[in-house]
Amino acid sequence: MKLSSKALLALAISSITATAYAETQSQDFVPTTLAATSAQGEAKGFIEDFSLGGTTRNWYSHESKYRGGTFAYQKHGQTLTDRNRTNWVQGTILNASSGFTQGTVGVKTEVAVYNALVLDRSKRDIKGGSNRTLADSNGDAVDQWSKLGLANVQFRVSNTTLTAGRQNFSSGIVDTIGNRALPSSFQGVSFNSEEFSNLSFQGGVFDRVSPRSEQSLSKFRTEYGNGAETDKVSTLGVNYQPLKSLKTSFFAANVKDFWNQYYFGATHELGDAQQLGLTTGFNYYKTVDEGKKEMGEIDNDTFSLSLGLTHQAHSLTFGYQQVNGNEYFDYLHETNGIYLANSLTSDFNGPNEKSFQIAYAINMAEYGVPGLKFNAYSARGWGIDGTHYTGNNGRAKFAYDGIQSQDGEKHQEYGVGASYAVQSGPLKATAIRATYVEHRGSEFQSDGSIKEFRLVTTIPFNIL
């Protein structure tokens, strides 16, 4: 598929039309000044600001492969296959968090216990579990398990916080991922500094990840690689808002002996959503090999551009994404470190791949049903070409197995979803979301052909 002249014209018209209505969103410059208040100066105390609460999530997924694809599992020493896989898990988080002590240097602790209860324990259904259900070496579900998802101590001076231990972290390269019954977390040391009004700094050094569906800590590895592991991930970045309508961020990361990765992201808003608003998003990643080159030789530039039009309850988004490199655009496993517009069920990140997405969403609050939303999208990727890949760094085993067989591969994905958030009462903020996705790939496209229905209910609760 090629981006036609009509599609390009539609994007241009969308941008021009939104500009014509641009009256409300301020484009004023934001001067950089010291923060008006000190977060530590407002500390209430270690016990006084203590909280105990959490969430419980019912996570159900049914997948079906087609066009010859199958899932495999072991039974009585035999490998059996069929088209379907079902995972059903109840994940609960109990979080105890103190307040910061008062004084120049505040101290705080946070501990969160993660628990998973497997509701579908059939070996045939879970197919070894993958990253959805924890299974033992025989492929049997671990019926119930718990772990410390978070366990850290925090030190704060003014508006700068240092966190040590198991923690959440969010940036364009290293980001906690929460799309299963339980989220991931990272072990290490990080800081967040918000001493200025429109300028903040973040950084961290992590040596282990706590996976979504595992009890133990793991070394970092990549989402698409050959299983090589690393002991150290370091990242540093800045978030800057130069205009009231423009937010930017820049992050760099060193993944020891894998790669150096650089990320730039920008979001700009224009117009009035009650009339016509335009949101433009740009994301760019540069990845180059580093150290021992455990992932082979890498020189990859990947970007996405999205244009979102909003009129009252309705939004229409166009997204274009392109990979310039003979390997996948890759990122760290058990992270959400891919802020590209077309990262969906498929990441649309094949070597030299181009992709285009159209998405529509409606917010029913405008029609008297607050909390209810619907969405639909269609995405296509084309031009996948791994035939020029030579990045095995002289090793017998390629970092990205099978990539050289991808010659002109293409794929498409469709999805629909509905979500509802309870607005009041004892279940306030409870979120229910149902999605159906269908993905179809050509012969050597890595994601294959699969359909998935997912139903997720998340209920927050407060004890103290």
C-alpha positions as CSV (number, residue, x, y, z in Angstrom):
1,M,0.0,0.0,0.0
2,K,1.2,3.5,-0.9
3,L,0.0,6.7,0.7
4,S,-2.0,8.1,-2.2
5,S,-2.2,11.7,-3.3
6,K,-5.8,11.8,-2.0
7,A,-4.7,10.7,1.5
8,L,-2.0,13.4,1.5
9,L,-4.5,16.0,0.3
10,A,-6.9,15.0,3.1
11,L,-4.2,15.5,5.7
12,A,-3.4,18.9,4.3
13,I,-7.0,20.0,4.2
14,S,-7.5,18.7,7.8
15,S,-4.6,20.9,9.0
16,I,-5.7,24.0,7.1
17,T,-9.4,23.6,8.2
18,A,-8.4,23.3,11.9
19,T,-6.2,26.4,11.6
20,A,-9.1,28.4,10.3
21,Y,-11.0,27.7,13.6
22,A,-8.0,28.2,15.8
23,E,-9.2,30.9,18.2
24,T,-9.2,29.3,21.7
25,Q,-6.0,27.4,22.3
26,S,-3.3,29.9,23.5
27,Q,-0.1,29.9,21.5
28,D,1.7,32.2,24.0
29,F,5.3,31.7,25.0
30,V,5.8,30.2,28.5
31,P,8.8,31.8,30.3
32,T,10.9,29.5,32.4
33,T,10.7,30.6,36.1
34,L,11.3,28.9,39.4
35,A,8.4,26.8,40.6
36,A,5.9,28.9,42.6
37,T,5.7,26.4,45.5
38,S,7.8,23.8,47.1
39,A,6.2,20.3,47.3
40,Q,8.4,19.4,50.3
41,G,7.4,22.7,52.0
42,E,3.8,21.4,52.0
43,A,4.7,17.9,53.3
44,K,2.1,16.7,55.9
45,G,4.2,14.0,57.6
46,F,5.1,10.4,57.4
47,I,2.0,9.0,59.2
48,E,-0.3,12.0,58.6
49,D,-0.3,11.5,54.9
50,F,-0.3,7.6,54.9
51,S,-2.6,5.9,52.5
52,L,-3.7,2.3,51.9
53,G,-5.6,1.2,48.8
54,G,-5.2,-0.3,45.4
55,T,-6.9,-1.9,42.4
56,T,-8.3,-5.3,41.4
57,R,-8.5,-6.1,37.7
58,N,-10.3,-8.9,36.0
59,W,-8.4,-9.6,32.7
60,Y,-9.9,-11.9,30.0
61,S,-8.5,-12.6,26.5
62,H,-9.5,-15.1,23.8
63,E,-7.3,-15.4,20.7
64,S,-7.8,-17.3,17.5
65,K,-5.1,-17.8,14.8
66,Y,-6.2,-18.3,11.2
67,R,-4.7,-18.8,7.8
68,G,-2.8,-21.9,9.1
69,G,-1.5,-20.4,12.3
70,T,-1.6,-22.4,15.5
71,F,-0.7,-22.3,19.2
72,A,1.3,-25.2,20.7
73,Y,1.2,-26.9,24.1
74,Q,2.6,-30.0,25.8
75,K,0.5,-32.9,27.1
76,H,1.8,-36.3,28.2
77,G,5.1,-35.5,26.5
78,Q,3.4,-34.7,23.2
79,T,3.3,-31.4,21.4
80,L,-0.3,-30.6,20.5
81,T,-1.6,-27.6,18.5
82,D,-4.9,-25.8,17.9
83,R,-6.0,-22.3,16.8
84,N,-7.2,-20.9,20.1
85,R,-5.7,-19.5,23.3
86,T,-7.6,-18.2,26.4
87,N,-6.2,-16.4,29.4
88,W,-8.3,-15.3,32.4
89,V,-6.6,-13.8,35.5
90,Q,-7.7,-11.7,38.4
91,G,-4.8,-9.3,39.4
92,T,-4.9,-7.3,42.6
93,I,-2.6,-4.6,43.9
94,L,-2.5,-3.5,47.5
95,N,-0.5,-0.3,47.9
96,A,0.7,1.2,51.2
97,S,2.3,4.6,50.9
98,S,3.5,6.9,53.6
99,G,3.6,10.7,53.4
100,F,6.9,12.6,53.3
101,T,8.4,13.6,56.6
102,Q,8.6,17.3,57.2
103,G,11.8,19.3,57.1
104,T,14.4,20.2,54.5
105,V,14.8,16.6,53.4
106,G,11.6,14.5,53.3
107,V,11.5,10.7,53.4
108,K,8.8,8.5,52.2
109,T,8.3,4.7,51.7
110,E,6.0,2.8,49.3
111,V,5.2,-0.9,49.2
112,A,2.8,-2.6,46.9
113,V,1.9,-6.3,47.0
114,Y,0.8,-7.8,43.6
115,N,-1.3,-10.9,43.6
116,A,-2.6,-13.0,40.7
117,L,-5.4,-15.5,40.8
118,V,-5.7,-17.7,37.6
119,L,-9.4,-18.2,36.7
120,D,-8.8,-20.4,33.7
121,R,-6.3,-23.1,34.6
122,S,-6.6,-25.4,31.6
123,K,-3.3,-26.3,30.0
124,R,-5.0,-26.4,26.6
125,D,-6.4,-23.0,27.0
126,I,-3.4,-21.0,28.3
127,K,-0.9,-22.6,25.9
128,G,2.1,-22.2,28.3
129,G,0.9,-18.8,29.5
130,S,3.2,-16.5,27.5
131,N,3.2,-13.1,29.2
132,R,-0.4,-13.5,30.2
133,T,-0.7,-16.4,32.7
134,L,2.2,-17.6,34.8
135,A,2.9,-21.3,34.0
136,D,5.5,-23.8,35.3
137,S,8.0,-25.7,33.2
138,N,5.3,-28.3,32.4
139,G,2.9,-25.7,31.0
140,D,0.6,-25.9,34.0
141,A,-0.9,-22.6,35.3
142,V,0.4,-21.4,38.7
143,D,-3.0,-21.1,40.3
144,Q,-2.2,-18.2,42.6
145,W,1.0,-16.2,43.3
146,S,2.1,-13.0,44.9
147,K,5.2,-10.7,44.8
148,L,6.4,-7.3,45.9
149,G,5.6,-5.2,42.8
150,L,6.8,-2.0,44.5
151,A,9.2,-1.5,47.4
152,N,11.1,1.8,47.5
153,V,12.2,4.7,49.7
154,Q,12.0,8.2,48.4
155,F,14.0,11.4,49.4
156,R,12.7,14.8,48.5
157,V,14.2,18.3,48.6
158,S,12.0,21.1,47.4
159,N,10.5,19.7,44.1
160,T,13.2,17.1,43.5
161,T,12.7,13.5,44.4
162,L,15.2,10.6,44.5
163,T,13.7,7.0,44.5
164,A,15.6,3.9,45.3
165,G,14.2,0.3,45.0
166,R,11.5,-1.3,43.0
167,Q,9.4,1.4,41.4
168,N,7.4,2.7,38.5
169,F,9.1,5.0,35.9
170,S,7.7,6.7,32.8
171,S,9.5,8.1,29.8
172,G,9.6,7.6,26.0
173,I,12.2,4.8,26.3
174,V,11.7,3.2,29.7
175,D,8.1,3.1,30.8
176,T,6.0,0.8,33.0
177,I,3.6,-1.2,31.0
178,G,0.1,-2.1,32.4
179,N,-1.8,-3.9,29.7
180,R,-2.1,-7.2,31.6
181,A,-3.7,-8.3,34.9
182,L,-0.7,-6.7,36.7
183,P,1.9,-4.1,35.5
184,S,5.6,-4.3,35.3
185,S,8.0,-2.3,37.5
186,F,11.8,-1.7,37.6
187,Q,14.5,-2.1,40.2
188,G,17.1,0.7,40.5
189,V,17.5,4.4,41.3
190,S,15.8,7.3,39.7
191,F,15.2,11.0,40.1
192,N,12.5,13.5,39.1
193,S,13.2,17.2,39.3
194,E,10.5,19.9,38.8
195,E,12.2,23.0,40.1
196,F,11.1,25.1,37.2
197,S,7.6,26.1,36.0
198,N,7.8,24.5,32.6
199,L,10.9,22.4,32.7
200,S,11.5,19.1,34.4
201,F,14.3,16.5,34.4
202,Q,14.2,12.7,34.8
203,G,16.7,10.0,35.0
204,G,17.4,6.5,36.3
205,V,19.7,3.5,36.4
206,F,18.0,0.1,36.5
207,D,19.4,-3.4,36.7
208,R,16.3,-5.6,36.8
209,V,12.6,-5.6,35.6
210,S,9.7,-7.2,37.5
211,P,7.7,-8.7,34.6
212,R,3.9,-8.5,34.3
213,S,3.3,-12.2,34.6
214,E,6.3,-13.5,36.6
215,Q,7.2,-13.7,40.3
216,S,10.9,-13.1,40.1
217,L,13.0,-10.3,38.8
218,S,14.6,-10.6,35.4
219,K,17.4,-9.0,33.5
220,F,16.4,-6.7,30.6
221,R,16.1,-8.1,27.1
222,T,14.5,-6.7,24.0
223,E,11.0,-7.2,22.6
224,Y,12.1,-8.6,19.2
225,G,15.6,-10.0,19.8
226,N,17.2,-13.3,20.3
227,G,16.9,-13.4,24.1
228,A,20.2,-11.8,24.9
229,E,20.2,-10.1,28.4
230,T,21.8,-7.0,29.9
231,D,22.5,-6.0,33.5
232,K,22.1,-2.2,33.1
233,V,19.8,0.4,31.6
234,S,20.6,4.1,32.1
235,T,18.4,6.9,30.9
236,L,18.2,10.7,31.3
237,G,15.9,13.3,29.8
238,V,14.0,16.6,29.9
239,N,10.4,17.6,29.5
240,Y,9.9,21.2,28.3
241,Q,6.8,23.3,27.5
242,P,7.9,26.3,25.4
243,L,4.3,27.3,24.5
244,K,1.0,26.8,26.3
245,S,0.0,24.7,23.3
246,L,3.3,22.8,22.8
247,K,4.9,20.1,25.0
248,T,8.2,18.4,24.2
249,S,10.4,15.8,25.7
250,F,13.9,14.5,24.9
251,F,15.4,11.3,26.4
252,A,18.5,9.3,25.8
253,A,19.2,5.8,27.1
254,N,22.2,3.4,27.2
255,V,21.3,-0.3,27.2
256,K,24.6,-1.9,28.1
257,D,26.1,-3.9,25.2
258,F,22.8,-3.5,23.2
259,W,22.4,0.0,22.0
260,N,22.2,3.8,22.6
261,Q,18.7,5.1,21.9
262,Y,17.5,8.7,21.6
263,Y,13.9,9.9,21.7
264,F,12.2,13.2,20.8
265,G,8.5,13.7,21.2
266,A,6.2,16.8,20.7
267,T,2.5,17.5,21.0
268,H,0.9,20.6,19.8
269,E,-2.8,21.7,20.2
270,L,-4.6,24.2,18.0
271,G,-8.1,25.5,17.9
272,D,-11.2,24.8,20.0
273,A,-12.5,21.3,20.4
274,Q,-16.1,22.6,20.7
275,Q,-15.7,24.0,17.2
276,L,-12.7,22.3,15.6
277,G,-9.4,21.4,17.3
278,L,-6.2,20.0,15.9
279,T,-3.7,17.9,17.9
280,T,-0.4,17.2,16.1
281,G,1.9,14.5,17.6
282,F,5.5,13.8,16.4
283,N,7.7,11.0,17.8
284,Y,11.2,10.1,16.7
285,Y,13.7,7.4,17.8
286,K,17.3,7.0,16.8
287,T,19.0,3.7,17.8
288,V,22.6,2.7,17.3
289,D,24.6,-0.3,18.5
290,E,26.8,-0.1,21.6
291,G,29.5,-2.0,23.4
292,K,29.6,-5.7,22.6
293,K,26.7,-5.3,20.1
294,E,24.8,-8.2,21.5
295,M,21.9,-7.2,19.3
296,G,24.1,-6.9,16.2
297,E,24.9,-3.9,14.2
298,I,22.1,-1.3,14.4
299,D,21.5,2.0,12.7
300,N,17.8,2.8,12.9
301,D,15.7,5.9,12.5
302,T,12.0,5.6,13.2
303,F,9.3,8.3,13.4
304,S,5.6,8.8,13.4
305,L,3.3,11.8,12.7
306,S,-0.3,12.0,13.9
307,L,-3.0,14.6,13.2
308,G,-6.1,14.5,15.3
309,L,-9.2,16.5,14.6
310,T,-11.8,17.0,17.4
311,H,-15.3,18.4,17.1
312,Q,-17.2,18.2,20.4
313,A,-17.8,14.4,21.0
314,H,-16.1,13.2,17.8
315,S,-12.4,12.8,17.0
316,L,-10.7,11.6,13.8
317,T,-7.0,10.8,13.8
318,F,-4.6,10.0,11.0
319,G,-1.2,8.5,11.8
320,Y,1.8,7.9,9.5
321,Q,4.8,5.9,10.7
322,Q,8.1,4.9,9.0
323,V,11.1,2.7,9.9
324,N,14.4,3.5,8.3
325,G,16.7,0.6,9.0
326,N,17.3,-3.0,8.0
327,E,16.2,-4.3,11.4
328,Y,13.1,-4.0,13.5
329,F,12.6,-0.8,15.5
330,D,13.1,-2.6,18.8
331,Y,12.6,-1.6,22.5
332,L,13.0,-3.2,25.9
333,H,10.7,-6.1,26.8
334,E,8.3,-5.5,29.7
335,T,8.3,-1.8,29.0
336,N,6.0,0.5,27.1
337,G,9.0,2.3,25.5
338,I,7.4,2.8,22.1
339,Y,5.5,6.0,21.8
340,L,4.9,5.7,18.1
341,A,1.5,6.5,16.7
342,N,0.9,3.1,15.0
343,S,1.9,0.9,17.9
344,L,-1.2,-1.2,18.3
345,T,-1.6,-5.0,18.6
346,S,1.1,-5.0,16.0
347,D,3.9,-2.4,16.5
348,F,4.2,-1.8,12.7
349,N,7.9,-1.7,13.2
350,G,9.3,-4.1,10.6
351,P,12.5,-3.3,8.8
352,N,11.9,-0.4,6.4
353,E,8.2,-0.5,7.1
354,K,5.8,2.2,6.3
355,S,2.3,2.3,7.9
356,F,-0.9,4.5,7.9
357,Q,-3.7,4.5,10.4
358,I,-7.2,6.1,10.5
359,A,-9.0,6.1,13.9
360,Y,-12.3,7.4,15.0
361,A,-13.6,7.9,18.6
362,I,-16.7,9.3,20.2
363,N,-17.2,10.5,23.7
364,M,-20.9,9.9,24.7
365,A,-20.7,12.5,27.5
366,E,-21.7,15.0,24.9
367,Y,-25.0,13.0,24.5
368,G,-25.8,12.6,28.2
369,V,-23.8,9.4,29.0
370,P,-20.6,10.5,30.8
371,G,-18.0,7.9,31.0
372,L,-19.0,5.9,27.9
373,K,-16.7,6.0,24.9
374,F,-16.4,4.0,21.6
375,N,-13.5,3.8,19.1
376,A,-12.6,2.1,15.9
377,Y,-9.4,2.1,13.8
378,S,-7.8,0.6,10.7
379,A,-4.1,0.4,10.1
380,R,-2.0,-0.9,7.2
381,G,1.7,-1.6,6.9
382,W,3.7,-2.2,3.7
383,G,7.2,-2.3,2.2
384,I,8.7,-4.5,4.9
385,D,12.1,-5.5,3.7
386,G,14.7,-7.3,5.7
387,T,16.7,-8.7,2.8
388,H,19.5,-6.3,3.4
389,Y,19.9,-7.2,7.1
390,T,23.5,-8.2,8.0
391,G,23.4,-7.3,11.7
392,N,24.6,-10.5,13.2
393,N,27.9,-9.0,14.2
394,G,29.8,-12.0,12.8
395,R,27.9,-14.5,15.0
396,A,26.3,-17.7,13.9
397,K,22.9,-16.7,15.4
398,F,21.2,-13.7,14.1
399,A,20.0,-11.1,16.6
400,Y,16.7,-11.0,14.7
401,D,16.0,-14.5,13.4
402,G,14.0,-14.8,10.2
403,I,14.2,-11.2,9.3
404,Q,16.0,-11.8,5.9
405,S,12.9,-13.7,4.6
406,Q,10.8,-10.6,4.8
407,D,10.7,-9.2,1.3
408,G,7.8,-6.8,0.5
409,E,5.7,-8.1,3.4
410,K,2.5,-6.3,4.3
411,H,-0.2,-6.5,6.9
412,Q,-3.4,-4.9,8.2
413,E,-5.2,-4.5,11.5
414,Y,-8.7,-3.5,12.4
415,G,-10.0,-2.8,15.9
416,V,-13.2,-1.7,17.7
417,G,-13.6,-0.9,21.4
418,A,-16.0,0.3,24.0
419,S,-15.2,1.6,27.5
420,Y,-17.2,2.8,30.5
421,A,-16.0,4.5,33.7
422,V,-18.5,4.6,36.6
423,Q,-19.1,8.2,37.5
424,S,-20.4,8.0,41.1
425,G,-21.3,5.7,44.0
426,P,-19.2,3.1,45.8
427,L,-17.8,1.8,42.4
428,K,-16.8,5.3,41.2
429,A,-13.8,5.2,38.8
430,T,-14.4,1.5,38.0
431,A,-13.4,1.1,34.3
432,I,-14.8,-1.6,32.0
433,R,-13.3,-2.0,28.5
434,A,-14.1,-4.4,25.7
435,T,-12.0,-4.6,22.5
436,Y,-12.0,-6.8,19.4
437,V,-8.9,-6.8,17.1
438,E,-8.2,-8.6,13.9
439,H,-4.7,-8.7,12.4
440,R,-3.8,-10.3,9.0
441,G,-0.2,-10.6,7.9
442,S,1.4,-11.8,4.7
443,E,3.4,-15.1,4.7
444,F,6.6,-13.9,6.4
445,Q,5.3,-10.9,8.3
446,S,6.2,-11.6,12.0
447,D,2.8,-11.0,13.7
448,G,0.9,-13.6,11.6
449,S,-2.9,-13.6,11.4
450,I,-4.9,-13.5,14.6
451,K,-8.2,-12.3,16.1
452,E,-8.5,-11.3,19.8
453,F,-11.4,-10.4,22.0
454,R,-10.4,-8.8,25.3
455,L,-12.6,-7.8,28.3
456,V,-10.9,-5.9,31.2
457,T,-12.6,-4.6,34.4
458,T,-10.5,-2.5,36.8
459,I,-11.9,-1.6,40.2
460,P,-10.0,0.9,42.5
461,F,-10.4,0.8,46.2
462,N,-9.3,2.8,49.3
463,I,-8.9,1.4,52.8
464,L,-7.2,4.4,54.5
